[in-house]
Structures are given as C-alpha cells and as structure tokens.
Amino acid sequence: MNTYFEAVEWLGNHLLTCPFKAMTGIDCPGCGMQRSVIKLLEGDVAQSIAFHPAGATTLIMILLLVLHSKFDFKHGARILTILFILNIVLITGNYIYKIYIGQLY
C-alpha cells in the first residue's frame, strides 16, 4: 500500500508541461487533467473535479479500454463510445466555462 502512495506522489512531482500553454501562456482544453487524475488517485474527488471535471471519466475510460482490449466485454465498445462522447462534452464545456469566467491563465 505504501508503494501506491509513493507512486502517486512521484506522479504529482513529475507532471508533463503543456506545450500549448508553454508557447501561448493560455490553458488548453486539457489543462488540469493530470492534476485531476492525481487527486482522484489520492481519493480527493472534490479537488479532482475542481481541477478538471473530465479527469474521473477519462481515467475510467482508459481503464475500461485496457480491460476491454484484454477481455473483450460484450458491450465494452458501446460503453467506451459513450464515455468518449461524455469526455468531449465535459472537456468542451469546461473550456467554454473557463473562457466565460476569464480563467484562462
């Protein structure tokens, strides 16, 4: 169990830099996703949603994709499609909201 928390802490200390934000200084639609997933792995759902609302659904989608490719679930492709569409809606909606409140920094 200790190794899990060490791995999550390591991930938190080694975040990838967003190339779009590095070049323009403006958040991209996915900015905050890494921190969101890390907070979710730490068990802090509220902070995860605050960083990016699509973090949880993205993590679930990736896990289901890996499991579906291994076990070929009966409705796996349909569920993945629904999660993909949900992620598109959440990411786009979050970005529009950030533009509306002027939080792209």
N, C-alpha and C positions, 0 to 999 in steps of 0.2 A: 504494500500500500504506500509506503514511503517513496518508493521509486516512481509511482504515478505522480505524486505531488512534485517531485523533483523534475520530472519530465515536463509538467505543465509550467512550472516556474522557469525552466530553461526556454520553453517556447515563448513565454512572456518577455524574456530578456533578449530574444533573437527575432524580433519582428522584421518582416521584409519591408523595405521602403517602397512606397507607391511611386512609380515612375511619373505618372501624370501629375501628382501633387508636387513632386520634386522639380518638374520642369515649369509648372504653371503657378504653383502656390495655392491652387484650388483643389478641394476634395473631389475625388472621382466618385461615381455611384457606389463603389465597393469599399470606400474608406471607412474604417471602423470595424470591418468584418473580422479581421484577425483578433482584435481585442475582444470582440463579442464572443467568438468561439472560445477563447481562453477563459473568459469569465464564466461561460457556460460549463466548461470543463472543471472549473473551480467550484461550481454549484451556485453561483450568484446569477440567478435568472433575470432579476430586475435590472442589474447593471449590464448584463448581456444585451437585453432588449434596448437599453439606453444607448449603448454603443452602436448597435445596428440591429434593427428588427428582423432581418433575414438570417442572422447568424445561426439560430437554432434550426431553422428549416434547411439551411444549407448543410449543416452538419448531419442532420437526419438523412438528407438526400444522398450525401456522399457515402454514409454508412450503408444505406439501403442499396446503393449502386454496387458497392463491393460485395455485399451479401447476395444480391440478385445475380451478379456475374458468376458467383460460386455455386449457388443453389438453384437458380432459375425458378423463382417463385411464379406461381400461376398468374397473379395479377401484378407482378413486380413492375413491368414496363408501364402499365397504366398508372400505378401509384407514382412512379418516377416522373411521368409526364405531368401529373397534377402538381407534384412538389416543384417541378421546374417552373411551371406557369405561376404558381404561388410565389416562388422566389423572384421571378421577373416583376410581378406586381409589387411585392414588398420593397425590392431594391429601387424600382422606378418611383414608387410612392414616397419612399423615404428621401430620395434625392429631390423630388419636387417640393416636399415639405421643407427640406434644408434651404432650398433656393427661396421659398416663400418667406421663411423667417430670417433669412440673411445669415445663415450659419455656415456658409462655405468659406472656410478659412484655412 
